[in-house]
Structure formats: C-alpha cells, structure tokens
Amino acid sequence: MKREEIVASLRADLEPWDIIVVGGGATGLGAALEAVTRGYRTLLLEQVDFAKSTSSKSTKLVHGGVRYLAQGDVSLVREASVERGLLTRNAPHLVRNLSFVIPTFSWWENLKYTIGLKMYDWLAGRLSLGKSKHISKAEALERLSTLKPDKLAGGVLYHDGQFDDSRLAINLAQTIVDKNGTVLNYMKVTALRKDELGRIAGVTVRDTLNGGPDFHLNTRAVINATGVFADDILEMDNPAAPKSIAASQGVHVVLDKKFLPGHNALMIPSTSDGRVLFAVPWHDKVVVGTTDTPVNYITLDPHALEAEINFILTTADQYLAHPPQRADVRSVWAGLRPLAAAKAEGHKTKEISRSHKIIVAKSGLITIIGGKWTTYRRMGQDVVEKLEQTLVWKPTETATRHLQIHGATDQVNWDDPWYFYGSDEKHIKSLEAHHPELQEVLSQPYNIRKSQVIWAVREEMARNIEDFLARRVRLLFLDAKEAIRIAPAVAATMAKELNKDESWINQQIDSFNKEAALFLL
C-alpha cells in the first residue's frame, strides 16, 4: 500500500496487465478481488480515494432488502440474503447481526409484516441471521424505548446485518494487495487505448495527487466499475454510447445515541413518499435515512437538499417520543446511487431494480452498473465470468465465496472503539509501544490517536486529511464539528510522515473545511 513506490513502478512497467479495473468503490474492489484470486495480474485504479463517492455513504446495512421483497424482486432478495450471510462470515470484524423492529398499528399490519418477513427468512435459508417474529407492544417499547406509544399495536422483529462501508472498502483493497494485486488511489483514467482492430489494449492515466505527465498502461482487458461515473468511461470508448445510469440521491442524518438507545434498529416500512426509512445504531451514534431524489447532475460531492433533511426529521417526528431537531444533527451526507437506467419512461428511481447489469461493448470494454454493497462479491464474480466468456478466456473458478477479508477475526469486542481494525489493532498498539508519542489523543470523545493517522498513511494509503477523517476513521460522518476541530492536528501529523511543508498543511486544512461544510447543517 506504498503509493509513491507503486506509481514509480507503473511508469516504468510495459508488461500488459491481465485486467485493469477502473473504480475503487464496492463494485470495483469486488471485481478486482475476484480477478486477482482467479490468478489474473490485476490493477485497480481509483480517480480519488477508495469509496470516496457512493460507497462510503450507504445506510450501513448488509441486507437482503425487505422493500425489494415488497416490490416482488424475489431473485434479488435471495441473492442479497445469501451474500449477506457470506459477508457476515468473511468480515466478522465489520459486519454484525442486528435486530430490527417494525412498529405496527393494527392487527392487519401485524399479520402482513409477520408473513412478509417469514418469507424473508425463508429466502436466506441456512444463511439466515435469525428468525423473525411478532412482538407485543410492551416488547416493542422495551427494545425501542424512545418510540411513541400512541396507537402502537405491537411490532415485528427481524434480523439483518450492519457494517462499516468505507472500512470494508479499505480492507478489500488490502486483501487485493495481500493476494498480490495492485491498487492505487488518485489515479484517473483519461483515455482508453485500442489496437488496430479497435479492441481495448490499454489506458492513459494521470496522477491527480502528485502530478507529472500522463502515462500509458497496457492491458488485455478493462472493467468499468465507476458507479455513477460509468457513462464517462463508456463515452471514452464510444462517444455515441447511450446513457446507462439513472442517478438517485440518498441523504442520511446522524444523531446522538439518546434518540435510539440500545442495540435495536427502527425500520419504518412506508413513509409519505412510499419508501422505507431506517434508524440504525452505528459507532455509538444513530444513522437515519434515506431519501430517493432523482438527480441529473453527477458530482463527487453532492449536497443534501433542505427538502430531504426536512423529510427525514419530519418522518422521525412521527415515530419518536422526543423528535430530533436540526440542532441535534451531528452530521449529514448525500450519496448518489448508480441505478441502471430504465428503458421505459416514467419509472421512479425507487422503482428501478437494485440488481446489477453488465454491458459489453464492441471494443471488449466490460461495464458493470447498479447493484449494492451487500452483493459486491457476487457482482465481482459475475463481471469476471462475463469477461472470460466475452474475451474467450479459459474459464476459472471463483475463490471469494469463503475468502476471509483482511482484518477478519472472530474475537470482536463491539464495545472497543477500535473494533473495526480487527486483527490489525494489535499492530497499531505495537506501533504505539515502540513510539509512545503516538499515543497522544487527538479526539477524546471518539478515541482517535496519532498512531491511527500514521497507520492510515503507511498501511491504508491515506494521503490527505479527508481520507483519514472521512474514510479511515469515520469522524466526519459521525461529528462534523469535531472533525473540523482536530483537522489541524491530523494535518500536522500527516505532514511529518509524508515530508510535507507548512503550505501543504494550510492547503489541507482549507480544503478539508470546505468539504466538511457539506456535512454541517
């Protein structure tokens, strides 16, 4: 994960890669891990940081998709339920079984949701996380003590997975490296190169972090896994390519734990706009969301609309005895979903299937769009198998179904604020033992120390303070004001490790403050 050494070697490397994966979010990481574990010489390129866009802005759920079942998408629910079970086993330090309660207000709702969730259990088969059941009003209020008791008839309890999205992304990048693949952030693909027959033969790339001239990389195949930016790569291949993406914005707000104490999540099955809304315990906070707003403009830094924030708070008001106010919001973020564009006009984004789609171009460019975090592994399997079939390569077998992700450990203490490091935690503690000055606390409420900054630079390819505060630790997503407060100390620590000067520190702080402003109400 030593970025500068990798860039230097790439500039001198003329040997063709077997597969270059473009995109360092959930989809690209899944595809690259699938490729390298099948024996292919694999390179993953990300234009900014791993999981910078959509893949760090999820609802933090590894789930089969209760609402997809309501829409009749049984095959997607089955696939996602199986993948949820596999991920729980493959990344036990990041994924945990979480109980969800759906409050009910009539005997009919009790019956409807109980039957529906029994179907949900059945589709998961042996990989089910636990049986759903109807619960009494008293038990519903015991599990969700801040729920309004008015008109409450009872509830339905079911199980799904909860995880940390960008931490899984970093661990997947490390797993690819562990398996002798190469990953690189801040490396933007600017052009596709073709042979005399018009087939993909390479890419032109630009180091957006340290500059220098663009350079070329040779490859036998390219997988376009750039999410909401998939059309940019498709247009490099064919300027007349039709649009493949229908982007939809989802917004979340983060509240203090007092709004939903305990270890149960709230699931609201039908909001005023026909979606579901979740309130999920996460890192001793509560994540509430999400919205579904069609957008025409795709950007790396979308911002939450006032209407979306008001919708979330108004919906929470209907269910919580002490409804959150704007002043209670610790952080807010917006992410764009890369939905496969519907062929028919008039589809609402919430009705477009979350299943993935693979597009094969005449040049041999393989593009994968749609999907969700839960099915990242299966998406990787499907796209590599499609590549083998399309390019008439000898078929290989998947090796990821039971592959342990970097950091995996069964000894997880969920009360440990560093639990998400898994087996790497002991290495950070060892770093502190050899360098006691790294035990200095940068944020007392969130248990962030200097050693974590150094670890992120050396072992997790963090190259600026946003990488660290947003995606290596999740402080920007948990408490934007606290992230802004400690940003100068983080910048100074990184500067020393990266041999940067005072002007770099000032530029970093200024840049981060502008980014963090999007997370503040």
C-alpha positions in Angstrom: 0.0 0.0 0.0 3.0 2.3 -0.6 1.5 4.6 -3.1 4.6 6.5 -4.3 6.6 3.3 -4.9 3.6 1.9 -6.9 3.4 5.0 -9.1 7.1 4.9 -9.9 7.0 1.2 -10.8 3.9 1.7 -13.0 5.6 4.5 -15.0 8.3 2.0 -15.9 6.1 -1.1 -16.4 5.4 -2.1 -20.0 4.2 -5.6 -19.3 0.5 -5.9 -20.0 -1.9 -6.4 -17.1 -4.4 -9.1 -17.5 -7.2 -6.9 -16.1 -7.4 -3.3 -15.2 -10.4 -2.4 -13.0 -11.4 1.3 -13.2 -13.2 2.4 -10.0 -12.3 1.9 -6.3 -15.8 1.6 -4.7 -17.7 -1.5 -3.7 -18.1 -2.8 -7.3 -14.5 -2.2 -8.5 -13.0 -3.7 -5.3 -15.2 -6.7 -5.6 -14.2 -7.2 -9.3 -10.5 -6.7 -8.6 -10.5 -9.2 -5.7 -12.4 -11.7 -7.9 -9.9 -11.2 -10.7 -6.7 -11.5 -8.6 -7.9 -14.6 -6.7 -8.6 -16.3 -10.0 -4.9 -15.8 -10.9 -5.1 -12.7 -13.1 -2.5 -10.0 -12.9 -4.8 -7.3 -11.7 -4.6 -3.5 -11.2 -7.3 -1.3 -9.7 -7.3 2.4 -10.4 -9.4 5.0 -8.4 -9.6 8.6 -9.6 -9.8 9.9 -6.0 -9.9 7.9 -2.8 -11.3 4.4 -2.2 -15.0 4.6 -1.5 -14.9 8.4 -1.8 -18.2 8.6 -3.6 -21.3 6.3 -3.2 -19.6 3.5 -1.3 -18.9 5.5 1.9 -22.4 6.9 2.0 -24.7 3.9 2.5 -27.2 3.3 5.2 -24.6 0.9 6.8 -26.7 -2.2 6.2 -25.8 -5.6 4.8 -29.3 -6.7 4.0 -31.4 -8.8 1.8 -33.7 -5.9 1.1 -37.1 -6.1 2.8 -38.6 -3.5 0.4 -37.3 -5.3 -2.7 -39.4 -8.2 -1.5 -42.4 -5.9 -1.3 -41.7 -4.9 -4.9 -41.7 -8.6 -5.9 -38.0 -8.8 -6.7 -37.6 -12.2 -5.1 -34.4 -13.2 -7.0 -32.6 -10.1 -5.8 -33.6 -10.7 -2.2 -32.5 -14.3 -2.4 -29.1 -13.3 -3.9 -28.6 -10.5 -1.4 -29.6 -12.7 1.6 -27.1 -15.3 0.6 -24.3 -12.7 0.1 -25.3 -11.1 3.5 -24.6 -14.4 5.2 -21.3 -14.9 3.4 -20.1 -11.4 4.3 -21.0 -11.9 7.9 -18.6 -14.9 7.9 -15.9 -13.3 5.7 -15.7 -10.0 7.5 -16.8 -10.7 11.1 -14.9 -7.7 12.4 -17.1 -5.3 10.4 -20.5 -7.0 10.0 -22.7 -7.8 12.8 -26.2 -9.3 13.3 -28.7 -6.5 14.2 -32.3 -6.8 15.4 -34.8 -4.5 13.6 -38.2 -3.6 14.9 -41.1 -2.6 12.6 -43.7 -0.8 14.7 -47.3 -1.9 13.8 -50.5 0.0 14.4 -53.2 -2.6 13.6 -53.8 -6.4 13.5 -53.6 -6.2 9.7 -50.1 -4.7 9.8 -49.1 -7.3 12.4 -50.2 -10.1 10.0 -48.9 -8.5 6.8 -45.4 -7.8 8.1 -45.1 -11.1 10.0 -45.9 -13.1 6.9 -43.7 -11.0 4.7 -40.7 -11.4 7.0 -41.2 -15.1 7.3 -40.7 -15.2 3.5 -37.6 -13.0 4.0 -36.3 -15.6 6.5 -37.1 -18.5 4.1 -35.2 -16.9 1.2 -32.0 -16.7 3.3 -32.1 -20.4 4.0 -29.1 -21.7 6.0 -27.5 -18.2 5.9 -30.4 -16.6 7.8 -29.3 -14.3 10.7 -32.2 -15.2 12.9 -35.9 -15.8 12.8 -38.4 -13.0 12.6 -41.4 -12.9 14.9 -44.3 -10.8 16.0 -43.7 -9.0 19.3 -46.1 -7.3 21.8 -46.4 -3.6 22.3 -44.6 -4.0 25.6 -41.6 -5.7 24.0 -41.5 -3.2 21.1 -41.2 -0.4 23.7 -38.7 -2.3 25.7 -36.5 -2.7 22.6 -37.1 0.8 21.3 -37.6 2.9 24.4 -37.9 6.2 22.6 -40.8 5.0 20.3 -44.1 6.9 20.7 -46.6 4.5 22.4 -49.7 6.2 20.9 -51.8 3.8 18.8 -48.9 1.3 18.8 -50.3 -2.3 18.5 -47.0 -4.1 18.6 -44.2 -4.8 16.3 -42.4 -7.3 14.1 -38.8 -8.2 14.9 -36.4 -9.4 12.2 -32.6 -9.6 11.6 -30.3 -8.0 9.1 -26.6 -7.1 9.0 -25.0 -3.8 10.0 -21.5 -2.8 8.8 -19.0 0.0 8.2 -18.8 0.6 4.5 -15.6 2.5 3.9 -13.7 0.4 6.4 -14.8 -2.7 4.3 -13.5 -0.9 1.2 -10.1 -0.3 2.8 -9.9 -3.9 4.0 -10.9 -5.2 0.5 -8.1 -3.0 -1.0 -5.7 -4.6 1.5 -7.0 -8.1 0.7 -6.3 -7.5 -3.0 -2.7 -6.5 -2.1 -2.4 -9.5 0.2 -3.3 -11.6 -2.9 -0.6 -9.9 -5.0 -2.8 -7.5 -6.8 -2.1 -3.8 -7.1 -4.5 -0.9 -6.0 -3.9 2.8 -6.5 -6.0 5.8 -5.4 -5.8 9.3 -7.0 -5.0 7.8 -10.5 -7.5 8.9 -13.1 -8.1 7.2 -16.4 -8.2 9.9 -19.0 -8.4 7.8 -22.2 -8.8 4.2 -23.4 -6.3 2.9 -25.9 -7.2 0.4 -28.7 -5.3 -1.9 -31.1 -5.7 -1.8 -34.9 -8.8 -3.9 -34.7 -10.5 -1.5 -32.3 -10.1 -3.7 -29.2 -9.2 -2.3 -25.8 -5.4 -2.6 -25.4 -4.6 -0.1 -22.6 -5.4 3.1 -20.7 -3.9 6.5 -20.3 -3.7 7.7 -16.7 -3.0 10.8 -14.7 -1.6 11.0 -11.2 -4.0 13.6 -9.7 -2.2 13.7 -6.4 1.4 14.4 -7.3 1.1 15.5 -10.9 3.6 14.6 -13.6 2.9 13.7 -17.3 0.1 11.3 -18.2 1.4 7.8 -19.0 0.1 4.6 -20.6 -0.6 1.2 -19.2 -1.1 -1.9 -21.3 -3.8 -4.4 -20.6 -5.7 -7.4 -22.0 -9.0 -6.3 -20.5 -10.7 -3.3 -18.8 -13.6 -3.5 -16.4 -15.5 -0.2 -16.0 -16.8 -0.2 -12.4 -17.0 3.5 -11.8 -20.6 3.6 -10.5 -22.3 6.9 -11.2 -19.4 7.9 -13.5 -19.8 4.8 -15.7 -21.0 6.8 -18.6 -17.8 8.9 -18.6 -15.8 5.7 -19.4 -18.4 4.4 -21.9 -18.2 7.7 -23.8 -14.4 7.4 -23.9 -15.0 4.1 -25.7 -17.8 5.3 -27.8 -18.9 9.0 -27.9 -22.3 7.9 -29.1 -22.9 5.4 -26.3 -26.4 5.7 -24.7 -26.7 6.8 -21.1 -26.6 3.8 -18.8 -27.0 5.5 -15.4 -30.1 6.9 -13.7 -28.6 8.6 -10.6 -30.7 8.9 -7.4 -29.6 10.8 -4.3 -29.9 9.4 -0.8 -29.4 11.5 2.3 -28.7 10.5 5.9 -28.5 12.4 9.1 -26.6 11.3 12.2 -27.9 11.8 15.7 -26.7 11.1 19.2 -27.4 7.7 20.7 -30.0 9.1 23.1 -32.6 9.3 20.3 -32.4 5.5 19.9 -30.6 3.9 22.8 -29.9 0.2 23.0 -28.9 -2.3 20.2 -32.1 -2.4 18.1 -32.8 -0.6 14.8 -36.0 1.0 13.8 -37.5 0.2 10.4 -40.4 2.4 9.1 -41.9 0.4 6.3 -43.9 3.0 4.5 -43.1 6.7 4.5 -45.1 9.5 2.9 -43.2 9.0 -0.4 -43.6 5.3 -0.4 -40.0 4.4 0.7 -38.7 2.8 3.9 -36.7 4.7 6.5 -34.2 3.3 8.9 -32.8 4.5 12.2 -29.7 2.3 12.7 -27.2 2.3 15.7 -23.7 2.9 14.4 -20.4 3.8 16.2 -22.4 4.9 19.3 -24.5 7.2 17.1 -27.7 6.7 15.1 -27.9 7.0 11.3 -31.3 7.9 10.0 -32.2 7.7 6.3 -32.6 7.6 3.4 -34.2 9.6 0.7 -34.6 8.9 -3.0 -34.3 12.0 -5.2 -33.6 11.8 -8.9 -30.7 13.9 -10.0 -29.4 15.0 -13.4 -26.1 16.4 -12.3 -23.4 13.9 -11.1 -20.7 15.1 -8.8 -18.2 13.7 -6.4 -19.5 15.9 -3.6 -23.3 16.0 -3.7 -25.1 18.0 -1.0 -28.2 17.3 0.9 -31.3 19.3 -0.1 -33.4 21.1 2.5 -36.4 19.1 1.5 -34.6 15.8 2.1 -33.4 16.9 5.5 -36.9 18.1 6.5 -38.4 14.8 5.2 -36.1 12.7 7.4 -36.7 14.8 10.5 -40.5 15.0 9.9 -40.7 11.3 9.5 -38.7 10.7 12.7 -41.0 13.1 14.5 -44.0 10.8 13.7 -42.4 7.8 15.5 -40.0 9.1 18.2 -41.3 10.4 21.5 -38.5 13.1 21.6 -38.2 14.0 17.9 -34.8 15.3 16.7 -34.4 19.0 15.7 -32.0 20.5 13.3 -29.7 21.4 16.2 -29.4 17.7 17.1 -27.9 16.7 13.8 -24.2 15.9 14.2 -23.5 15.2 10.5 -25.5 15.0 7.3 -24.4 13.5 4.0 -25.7 12.8 0.5 -24.7 9.9 -1.8 -25.6 9.1 -5.4 -26.9 5.6 -6.3 -25.7 4.3 -9.7 -29.0 2.8 -10.8 -29.2 1.0 -14.2 -31.3 3.4 -16.3 -34.8 2.1 -17.0 -35.6 1.6 -20.7 -39.2 2.7 -20.2 -40.1 6.3 -19.5 -41.8 7.3 -16.3 -40.1 5.0 -13.8 -39.4 6.5 -10.4 -35.9 5.9 -9.1 -37.3 4.0 -6.1 -38.9 1.5 -8.5 -35.8 0.8 -10.5 -34.3 -2.6 -9.6 -31.2 -2.6 -7.5 -29.9 -5.6 -9.3 -26.7 -5.2 -11.3 -26.3 -5.1 -15.1 -23.3 -5.9 -17.3 -22.7 -4.1 -20.6 -20.3 -5.5 -23.2 -19.0 -3.0 -25.8 -17.8 -3.9 -29.3 -14.3 -3.0 -28.1 -14.4 -5.6 -25.4 -14.9 -3.0 -22.6 -16.9 -4.6 -19.8 -19.1 -2.2 -17.7 -21.0 -3.2 -14.6 -23.6 -0.9 -13.2 -26.3 -0.9 -10.5 -26.1 -3.3 -7.5 -25.5 -2.5 -3.9 -22.8 -3.1 -1.2 -24.4 -6.3 0.0 -23.9 -8.0 -3.3 -20.4 -6.6 -4.1 -18.8 -10.1 -4.1 -21.4 -11.6 -6.4 -21.1 -8.6 -8.8 -17.4 -9.2 -8.9 -17.9 -12.9 -9.7 -20.5 -12.2 -12.4 -18.4 -9.5 -14.2 -15.2 -11.5 -14.3 -17.1 -14.6 -15.6 -18.7 -12.4 -18.2 -15.3 -11.0 -19.2 -13.9 -14.6 -19.6 -16.8 -15.5 -21.7 -16.7 -12.4 -23.9 -12.9 -12.5 -24.5 -12.9 -16.3 -24.9 -10.5 -16.9 -22.0 -10.3 -20.2 -20.3 -12.9 -20.3 -17.5 -11.7 -20.2 -13.9 -13.5 -20.8 -10.6 -14.4 -18.2 -8.1 -12.3 -18.2 -4.9 -14.0 -15.5 -3.0 -17.1 -17.2 -1.6 -15.4 -18.2 1.7 -12.4 -15.8 1.5 -11.6 -14.1 4.7 -11.2 -10.3 4.3 -8.1 -8.5 5.6 -8.5 -7.9 9.3 -11.0 -10.7 9.9 -11.1 -12.0 13.4 -13.7 -13.9 15.5 -12.5 -12.1 18.7 -14.6 -8.9 18.2 -15.4 -6.7 21.1 -18.1 -4.3 19.8 -17.6 -2.0 22.8 -14.0 -1.4 21.8 -13.9 1.9 19.8 -11.2 0.4 17.6 -13.1 -2.9 16.8 -13.2 -2.1 13.1 -9.4 -2.7 12.8 -9.9 -6.3 13.5 -6.6 -8.2 13.6 -4.8 -5.0 12.6 -5.5 -3.4 16.0 -2.5 -5.3 17.6 -0.2 -3.8 15.0 -1.3 -0.2 15.8 -0.8 -1.0 19.6 2.7 -2.3 18.7 3.4 0.9 16.9 2.4 2.9 20.0 4.6 0.7 22.2 7.6 1.5 20.1 6.7 5.1 19.7 4.9 6.3 22.9 4.5 9.8 21.5 1.9 8.3 19.0 -0.4 7.6 22.0 -1.3 11.3 22.0 -5.1 11.6 21.9 -6.5 13.9 19.2 -10.1 13.4 20.0 -11.1 12.2 23.4 -14.8 11.6 22.7 -14.0 9.4 19.7 -10.8 7.8 20.9 -8.7 9.0 18.0 -4.9 8.9 18.5 -1.9 9.9 16.5 -1.0 6.3 15.9 -4.1 5.8 13.8 -3.0 8.7 11.5 0.4 7.1 11.0 -1.2 3.7 10.4 -3.6 5.1 7.8 -0.7 6.7 5.9 1.6 3.7 6.0 -0.8 0.8 5.7 -4.1 2.2 4.3 -2.9 4.6 1.6 -4.4 7.7 3.2 -2.9 10.7 1.5 -4.8 13.7 2.9 -6.8 14.6 6.0 -10.2 13.9 4.3 -9.0 10.3 3.5 -8.3 9.9 7.2 -11.2 11.7 8.9 -13.9 10.6 6.5 -13.0 7.1 5.5 -10.2 5.6 7.6 -11.9 6.7 10.8 -15.5 7.9 10.4 -15.4 11.1 12.3 -16.6 13.4 9.5 -19.7 11.2 9.2 -20.2 11.0 13.0 -19.5 14.5 14.2 -18.5 17.1 11.5 -17.7 19.8 14.1 -15.3 17.6 16.0 -13.7 16.6 12.7 -13.1 20.2 11.8 -11.7 20.8 15.3 -9.0 18.1 15.1 -8.2 18.6 11.3 -5.1 20.8 12.0 -3.6 18.2 14.4 -4.2 15.5 11.8 -2.7 17.6 9.0 0.4 18.2 11.1 0.8 14.5 11.9 0.4 13.5 8.2 2.8 16.2 7.0 5.6 14.9 9.2 5.0 11.3 7.9 4.7 12.4 4.3 7.5 15.0 4.4 5.2 17.9 3.6 5.7 21.6 4.5 3.6 24.3 6.2 1.9 25.4 3.0 0.7 21.8 2.4 -0.8 21.8 6.0 -2.6 25.1 5.4 -3.9 23.9 2.0 -5.1 20.7 3.5 -7.0 22.4 6.4 -8.6 24.8 3.9 -9.7 22.1 1.6 -11.0 19.9 4.3 -13.0 22.7 5.9 -14.7 23.3 2.6 -15.6 19.6 2.3 -16.7 19.3 5.9 -19.1 22.2 5.4 -21.3 19.9 3.3 -21.7 17.7 6.4 -22.9 20.5 8.6 -26.5 21.9 8.9 
